[in-house]
Amino acid sequence: MPTNKTPFTFNMEDEYLQKMKVIAKEETRSLSNLLEHLCKQHIARFEKEHGEIMLDR
């Protein structure tokens, strides 16, 4: 199934990665889905405080 999501790689402490895997499993999510969900939450909080982030398209 095609997706419009861009692959993205980043580095994090191994301890954080292992804990994120536990959280993802507890929430029956993939690690990728959990990280995307957390990004969406953070963006929403940021925009609520600072206003909508306008992107050049």
PyMOL Python script that loads the backbone (N, CA, C, O; Angstrom):
from pymol import cmd

cmd.read_pdbstr("""\
ATOM      1  N   MET A   1       0.845  -1.181   0.000  1.00  0.00           N
ATOM      2  CA  MET A   1       0.000   0.000   0.000  1.00  0.00           C
ATOM      3  C   MET A   1       0.890   1.244   0.000  1.00  0.00           C
ATOM      4  O   MET A   1       1.703   1.415   0.908  1.00  0.00           O
ATOM      5  N   PRO A   2       0.752   2.102  -0.989  1.00  0.00           N
ATOM      6  CA  PRO A   2       1.589   3.302  -1.075  1.00  0.00           C
ATOM      7  C   PRO A   2       1.295   4.262   0.085  1.00  0.00           C
ATOM      8  O   PRO A   2       0.199   4.278   0.646  1.00  0.00           O
ATOM      9  N   THR A   3       2.295   5.045   0.415  1.00  0.00           N
ATOM     10  CA  THR A   3       2.139   6.033   1.482  1.00  0.00           C
ATOM     11  C   THR A   3       2.733   7.357   1.026  1.00  0.00           C
ATOM     12  O   THR A   3       3.624   7.389   0.177  1.00  0.00           O
ATOM     13  N   ASN A   4       2.239   8.437   1.591  1.00  0.00           N
ATOM     14  CA  ASN A   4       2.787   9.757   1.278  1.00  0.00           C
ATOM     15  C   ASN A   4       3.715  10.234   2.394  1.00  0.00           C
ATOM     16  O   ASN A   4       4.067  11.412   2.453  1.00  0.00           O
ATOM     17  N   LYS A   5       4.112   9.311   3.283  1.00  0.00           N
ATOM     18  CA  LYS A   5       4.973   9.672   4.408  1.00  0.00           C
ATOM     19  C   LYS A   5       6.438   9.593   3.990  1.00  0.00           C
ATOM     20  O   LYS A   5       6.844   8.657   3.302  1.00  0.00           O
ATOM     21  N   THR A   6       7.214  10.567   4.402  1.00  0.00           N
ATOM     22  CA  THR A   6       8.630  10.629   4.082  1.00  0.00           C
ATOM     23  C   THR A   6       9.430   9.866   5.130  1.00  0.00           C
ATOM     24  O   THR A   6       9.291  10.136   6.323  1.00  0.00           O
ATOM     25  N   PRO A   7      10.268   8.916   4.710  1.00  0.00           N
ATOM     26  CA  PRO A   7      11.115   8.227   5.693  1.00  0.00           C
ATOM     27  C   PRO A   7      12.070   9.220   6.350  1.00  0.00           C
ATOM     28  O   PRO A   7      12.565  10.143   5.703  1.00  0.00           O
ATOM     29  N   PHE A   8      12.319   9.022   7.623  1.00  0.00           N
ATOM     30  CA  PHE A   8      13.166   9.940   8.376  1.00  0.00           C
ATOM     31  C   PHE A   8      13.956   9.139   9.406  1.00  0.00           C
ATOM     32  O   PHE A   8      13.386   8.316  10.122  1.00  0.00           O
ATOM     33  N   THR A   9      15.245   9.374   9.483  1.00  0.00           N
ATOM     34  CA  THR A   9      16.104   8.675  10.427  1.00  0.00           C
ATOM     35  C   THR A   9      16.715   9.685  11.391  1.00  0.00           C
ATOM     36  O   THR A   9      17.110  10.776  10.981  1.00  0.00           O
ATOM     37  N   PHE A  10      16.791   9.328  12.665  1.00  0.00           N
ATOM     38  CA  PHE A  10      17.452  10.197  13.630  1.00  0.00           C
ATOM     39  C   PHE A  10      18.092   9.338  14.714  1.00  0.00           C
ATOM     40  O   PHE A  10      17.834   8.138  14.802  1.00  0.00           O
ATOM     41  N   ASN A  11      18.909   9.952  15.517  1.00  0.00           N
ATOM     42  CA  ASN A  11      19.622   9.251  16.591  1.00  0.00           C
ATOM     43  C   ASN A  11      18.999   9.594  17.930  1.00  0.00           C
ATOM     44  O   ASN A  11      18.555  10.720  18.158  1.00  0.00           O
ATOM     45  N   MET A  12      18.972   8.599  18.818  1.00  0.00           N
ATOM     46  CA  MET A  12      18.517   8.845  20.178  1.00  0.00           C
ATOM     47  C   MET A  12      19.244   7.887  21.117  1.00  0.00           C
ATOM     48  O   MET A  12      19.765   6.855  20.696  1.00  0.00           O
ATOM     49  N   GLU A  13      19.267   8.246  22.378  1.00  0.00           N
ATOM     50  CA  GLU A  13      19.872   7.397  23.398  1.00  0.00           C
ATOM     51  C   GLU A  13      19.189   6.029  23.382  1.00  0.00           C
ATOM     52  O   GLU A  13      17.970   5.945  23.232  1.00  0.00           O
ATOM     53  N   ASP A  14      19.965   4.966  23.537  1.00  0.00           N
ATOM     54  CA  ASP A  14      19.408   3.613  23.529  1.00  0.00           C
ATOM     55  C   ASP A  14      18.354   3.432  24.622  1.00  0.00           C
ATOM     56  O   ASP A  14      17.344   2.761  24.407  1.00  0.00           O
ATOM     57  N   GLU A  15      18.587   4.025  25.785  1.00  0.00           N
ATOM     58  CA  GLU A  15      17.617   3.912  26.885  1.00  0.00           C
ATOM     59  C   GLU A  15      16.254   4.469  26.462  1.00  0.00           C
ATOM     60  O   GLU A  15      15.218   3.867  26.746  1.00  0.00           O
ATOM     61  N   TYR A  16      16.261   5.623  25.779  1.00  0.00           N
ATOM     62  CA  TYR A  16      15.002   6.212  25.319  1.00  0.00           C
ATOM     63  C   TYR A  16      14.325   5.306  24.298  1.00  0.00           C
ATOM     64  O   TYR A  16      13.111   5.103  24.343  1.00  0.00           O
ATOM     65  N   LEU A  17      15.112   4.767  23.387  1.00  0.00           N
ATOM     66  CA  LEU A  17      14.555   3.884  22.361  1.00  0.00           C
ATOM     67  C   LEU A  17      13.901   2.668  22.995  1.00  0.00           C
ATOM     68  O   LEU A  17      12.789   2.296  22.621  1.00  0.00           O
ATOM     69  N   GLN A  18      14.574   2.051  23.942  1.00  0.00           N
ATOM     70  CA  GLN A  18      14.010   0.867  24.591  1.00  0.00           C
ATOM     71  C   GLN A  18      12.721   1.207  25.339  1.00  0.00           C
ATOM     72  O   GLN A  18      11.762   0.436  25.304  1.00  0.00           O
ATOM     73  N   LYS A  19      12.697   2.344  26.007  1.00  0.00           N
ATOM     74  CA  LYS A  19      11.483   2.755  26.726  1.00  0.00           C
ATOM     75  C   LYS A  19      10.353   3.079  25.754  1.00  0.00           C
ATOM     76  O   LYS A  19       9.194   2.765  26.026  1.00  0.00           O
ATOM     77  N   MET A  20      10.680   3.705  24.622  1.00  0.00           N
ATOM     78  CA  MET A  20       9.651   4.008  23.617  1.00  0.00           C
ATOM     79  C   MET A  20       9.064   2.723  23.045  1.00  0.00           C
ATOM     80  O   MET A  20       7.868   2.664  22.759  1.00  0.00           O
ATOM     81  N   LYS A  21       9.880   1.705  22.876  1.00  0.00           N
ATOM     82  CA  LYS A  21       9.385   0.413  22.388  1.00  0.00           C
ATOM     83  C   LYS A  21       8.406  -0.210  23.373  1.00  0.00           C
ATOM     84  O   LYS A  21       7.405  -0.804  22.971  1.00  0.00           O
ATOM     85  N   VAL A  22       8.697  -0.074  24.666  1.00  0.00           N
ATOM     86  CA  VAL A  22       7.784  -0.594  25.698  1.00  0.00           C
ATOM     87  C   VAL A  22       6.453   0.161  25.635  1.00  0.00           C
ATOM     88  O   VAL A  22       5.387  -0.453  25.677  1.00  0.00           O
ATOM     89  N   ILE A  23       6.518   1.483  25.535  1.00  0.00           N
ATOM     90  CA  ILE A  23       5.299   2.289  25.462  1.00  0.00           C
ATOM     91  C   ILE A  23       4.494   1.924  24.219  1.00  0.00           C
ATOM     92  O   ILE A  23       3.276   1.765  24.296  1.00  0.00           O
ATOM     93  N   ALA A  24       5.162   1.790  23.076  1.00  0.00           N
ATOM     94  CA  ALA A  24       4.465   1.433  21.831  1.00  0.00           C
ATOM     95  C   ALA A  24       3.752   0.101  21.988  1.00  0.00           C
ATOM     96  O   ALA A  24       2.600  -0.044  21.580  1.00  0.00           O
ATOM     97  N   LYS A  25       4.429  -0.864  22.575  1.00  0.00           N
ATOM     98  CA  LYS A  25       3.812  -2.181  22.772  1.00  0.00           C
ATOM     99  C   LYS A  25       2.596  -2.081  23.691  1.00  0.00           C
ATOM    100  O   LYS A  25       1.558  -2.687  23.421  1.00  0.00           O
ATOM    101  N   GLU A  26       2.724  -1.321  24.772  1.00  0.00           N
ATOM    102  CA  GLU A  26       1.604  -1.127  25.715  1.00  0.00           C
ATOM    103  C   GLU A  26       0.395  -0.494  25.034  1.00  0.00           C
ATOM    104  O   GLU A  26      -0.749  -0.805  25.362  1.00  0.00           O
ATOM    105  N   GLU A  27       0.662   0.397  24.084  1.00  0.00           N
ATOM    106  CA  GLU A  27      -0.418   1.109  23.390  1.00  0.00           C
ATOM    107  C   GLU A  27      -0.813   0.419  22.082  1.00  0.00           C
ATOM    108  O   GLU A  27      -1.567   0.975  21.283  1.00  0.00           O
ATOM    109  N   THR A  28      -0.300  -0.790  21.871  1.00  0.00           N
ATOM    110  CA  THR A  28      -0.526  -1.537  20.622  1.00  0.00           C
ATOM    111  C   THR A  28      -0.328  -0.674  19.381  1.00  0.00           C
ATOM    112  O   THR A  28      -1.182  -0.613  18.497  1.00  0.00           O
ATOM    113  N   ARG A  29       0.810  -0.019  19.345  1.00  0.00           N
ATOM    114  CA  ARG A  29       1.208   0.816  18.209  1.00  0.00           C
ATOM    115  C   ARG A  29       2.564   0.333  17.725  1.00  0.00           C
ATOM    116  O   ARG A  29       3.305  -0.319  18.460  1.00  0.00           O
ATOM    117  N   SER A  30       2.874   0.657  16.496  1.00  0.00           N
ATOM    118  CA  SER A  30       4.255   0.475  16.048  1.00  0.00           C
ATOM    119  C   SER A  30       5.068   1.616  16.641  1.00  0.00           C
ATOM    120  O   SER A  30       4.518   2.652  17.017  1.00  0.00           O
ATOM    121  N   LEU A  31       6.358   1.423  16.719  1.00  0.00           N
ATOM    122  CA  LEU A  31       7.226   2.488  17.216  1.00  0.00           C
ATOM    123  C   LEU A  31       7.103   3.717  16.322  1.00  0.00           C
ATOM    124  O   LEU A  31       7.037   4.845  16.811  1.00  0.00           O
ATOM    125  N   SER A  32       7.073   3.498  15.029  1.00  0.00           N
ATOM    126  CA  SER A  32       6.944   4.605  14.079  1.00  0.00           C
ATOM    127  C   SER A  32       5.643   5.375  14.306  1.00  0.00           C
ATOM    128  O   SER A  32       5.634   6.606  14.296  1.00  0.00           O
ATOM    129  N   ASN A  33       4.559   4.649  14.507  1.00  0.00           N
ATOM    130  CA  ASN A  33       3.267   5.293  14.734  1.00  0.00           C
ATOM    131  C   ASN A  33       3.273   6.080  16.037  1.00  0.00           C
ATOM    132  O   ASN A  33       2.719   7.178  16.099  1.00  0.00           O
ATOM    133  N   LEU A  34       3.891   5.534  17.072  1.00  0.00           N
ATOM    134  CA  LEU A  34       3.969   6.237  18.352  1.00  0.00           C
ATOM    135  C   LEU A  34       4.753   7.535  18.204  1.00  0.00           C
ATOM    136  O   LEU A  34       4.327   8.576  18.704  1.00  0.00           O
ATOM    137  N   LEU A  35       5.883   7.482  17.528  1.00  0.00           N
ATOM    138  CA  LEU A  35       6.697   8.689  17.357  1.00  0.00           C
ATOM    139  C   LEU A  35       5.955   9.739  16.530  1.00  0.00           C
ATOM    140  O   LEU A  35       6.041  10.930  16.828  1.00  0.00           O
ATOM    141  N   GLU A  36       5.230   9.311  15.497  1.00  0.00           N
ATOM    142  CA  GLU A  36       4.440  10.259  14.707  1.00  0.00           C
ATOM    143  C   GLU A  36       3.346  10.890  15.576  1.00  0.00           C
ATOM    144  O   GLU A  36       3.113  12.097  15.514  1.00  0.00           O
ATOM    145  N   HIS A  37       2.681  10.063  16.382  1.00  0.00           N
ATOM    146  CA  HIS A  37       1.625  10.550  17.285  1.00  0.00           C
ATOM    147  C   HIS A  37       2.179  11.601  18.257  1.00  0.00           C
ATOM    148  O   HIS A  37       1.551  12.635  18.481  1.00  0.00           O
ATOM    149  N   LEU A  38       3.354  11.330  18.828  1.00  0.00           N
ATOM    150  CA  LEU A  38       3.964  12.273  19.764  1.00  0.00           C
ATOM    151  C   LEU A  38       4.352  13.578  19.069  1.00  0.00           C
ATOM    152  O   LEU A  38       4.224  14.657  19.646  1.00  0.00           O
ATOM    153  N   CYS A  39       4.824  13.471  17.835  1.00  0.00           N
ATOM    154  CA  CYS A  39       5.151  14.686  17.069  1.00  0.00           C
ATOM    155  C   CYS A  39       3.903  15.534  16.842  1.00  0.00           C
ATOM    156  O   CYS A  39       3.934  16.752  17.012  1.00  0.00           O
ATOM    157  N   LYS A  40       2.805  14.881  16.457  1.00  0.00           N
ATOM    158  CA  LYS A  40       1.546  15.609  16.236  1.00  0.00           C
ATOM    159  C   LYS A  40       1.092  16.312  17.512  1.00  0.00           C
ATOM    160  O   LYS A  40       0.653  17.461  17.469  1.00  0.00           O
ATOM    161  N   GLN A  41       1.198  15.620  18.645  1.00  0.00           N
ATOM    162  CA  GLN A  41       0.810  16.230  19.919  1.00  0.00           C
ATOM    163  C   GLN A  41       1.672  17.450  20.231  1.00  0.00           C
ATOM    164  O   GLN A  41       1.158  18.487  20.650  1.00  0.00           O
ATOM    165  N   HIS A  42       2.961  17.325  20.030  1.00  0.00           N
ATOM    166  CA  HIS A  42       3.870  18.436  20.337  1.00  0.00           C
ATOM    167  C   HIS A  42       3.611  19.631  19.416  1.00  0.00           C
ATOM    168  O   HIS A  42       3.607  20.777  19.864  1.00  0.00           O
ATOM    169  N   ILE A  43       3.400  19.357  18.146  1.00  0.00           N
ATOM    170  CA  ILE A  43       3.102  20.438  17.193  1.00  0.00           C
ATOM    171  C   ILE A  43       1.814  21.153  17.586  1.00  0.00           C
ATOM    172  O   ILE A  43       1.750  22.381  17.547  1.00  0.00           O
ATOM    173  N   ALA A  44       0.789  20.390  17.964  1.00  0.00           N
ATOM    174  CA  ALA A  44      -0.485  20.995  18.372  1.00  0.00           C
ATOM    175  C   ALA A  44      -0.300  21.893  19.594  1.00  0.00           C
ATOM    176  O   ALA A  44      -0.846  22.995  19.645  1.00  0.00           O
ATOM    177  N   ARG A  45       0.465  21.424  20.575  1.00  0.00           N
ATOM    178  CA  ARG A  45       0.722  22.254  21.778  1.00  0.00           C
ATOM    179  C   ARG A  45       1.509  23.505  21.414  1.00  0.00           C
ATOM    180  O   ARG A  45       1.196  24.596  21.890  1.00  0.00           O
ATOM    181  N   PHE A  46       2.519  23.355  20.582  1.00  0.00           N
ATOM    182  CA  PHE A  46       3.344  24.489  20.178  1.00  0.00           C
ATOM    183  C   PHE A  46       2.489  25.523  19.450  1.00  0.00           C
ATOM    184  O   PHE A  46       2.569  26.715  19.745  1.00  0.00           O
ATOM    185  N   GLU A  47       1.670  25.068  18.496  1.00  0.00           N
ATOM    186  CA  GLU A  47       0.844  25.996  17.727  1.00  0.00           C
ATOM    187  C   GLU A  47      -0.233  26.654  18.586  1.00  0.00           C
ATOM    188  O   GLU A  47      -0.612  27.798  18.337  1.00  0.00           O
ATOM    189  N   LYS A  48      -0.720  25.946  19.583  1.00  0.00           N
ATOM    190  CA  LYS A  48      -1.711  26.549  20.487  1.00  0.00           C
ATOM    191  C   LYS A  48      -1.094  27.731  21.226  1.00  0.00           C
ATOM    192  O   LYS A  48      -1.757  28.742  21.459  1.00  0.00           O
ATOM    193  N   GLU A  49       0.175  27.597  21.592  1.00  0.00           N
ATOM    194  CA  GLU A  49       0.854  28.655  22.336  1.00  0.00           C
ATOM    195  C   GLU A  49       1.409  29.753  21.435  1.00  0.00           C
ATOM    196  O   GLU A  49       1.394  30.926  21.808  1.00  0.00           O
ATOM    197  N   HIS A  50       1.898  29.382  20.253  1.00  0.00           N
ATOM    198  CA  HIS A  50       2.627  30.331  19.405  1.00  0.00           C
ATOM    199  C   HIS A  50       1.921  30.676  18.097  1.00  0.00           C
ATOM    200  O   HIS A  50       2.394  31.532  17.350  1.00  0.00           O
ATOM    201  N   GLY A  51       0.813  30.029  17.815  1.00  0.00           N
ATOM    202  CA  GLY A  51       0.125  30.262  16.538  1.00  0.00           C
ATOM    203  C   GLY A  51       0.532  29.225  15.504  1.00  0.00           C
ATOM    204  O   GLY A  51       1.548  28.541  15.636  1.00  0.00           O
ATOM    205  N   GLU A  52      -0.286  29.134  14.484  1.00  0.00           N
ATOM    206  CA  GLU A  52      -0.069  28.135  13.448  1.00  0.00           C
ATOM    207  C   GLU A  52       1.278  28.337  12.746  1.00  0.00           C
ATOM    208  O   GLU A  52       1.669  29.464  12.440  1.00  0.00           O
ATOM    209  N   ILE A  53       1.957  27.260  12.506  1.00  0.00           N
ATOM    210  CA  ILE A  53       3.225  27.290  11.759  1.00  0.00           C
ATOM    211  C   ILE A  53       2.860  27.294  10.282  1.00  0.00           C
ATOM    212  O   ILE A  53       2.226  26.361   9.790  1.00  0.00           O
ATOM    213  N   MET A  54       3.261  28.336   9.586  1.00  0.00           N
ATOM    214  CA  MET A  54       2.967  28.445   8.165  1.00  0.00           C
ATOM    215  C   MET A  54       4.129  27.833   7.369  1.00  0.00           C
ATOM    216  O   MET A  54       5.291  28.163   7.604  1.00  0.00           O
ATOM    217  N   LEU A  55       3.811  26.961   6.450  1.00  0.00           N
ATOM    218  CA  LEU A  55       4.823  26.294   5.633  1.00  0.00           C
ATOM    219  C   LEU A  55       4.810  26.857   4.225  1.00  0.00           C
ATOM    220  O   LEU A  55       3.748  27.146   3.674  1.00  0.00           O
ATOM    221  N   ASP A  56       5.999  27.013   3.640  1.00  0.00           N
ATOM    222  CA  ASP A  56       6.106  27.396   2.241  1.00  0.00           C
ATOM    223  C   ASP A  56       5.828  26.157   1.398  1.00  0.00           C
ATOM    224  O   ASP A  56       6.477  25.126   1.573  1.00  0.00           O
ATOM    225  N   ARG A  57       4.888  26.255   0.508  1.00  0.00           N
ATOM    226  CA  ARG A  57       4.544  25.092  -0.339  1.00  0.00           C
ATOM    227  C   ARG A  57       4.730  25.415  -1.773  1.00  0.00           C
ATOM    228  O   ARG A  57       4.492  24.567  -2.633  1.00  0.00           O
TER     229      ARG A  57
END
""", "prot")
cmd.dss("prot")
cmd.show_as("cartoon", "prot")
cmd.util.cbc("prot")
cmd.orient("prot")
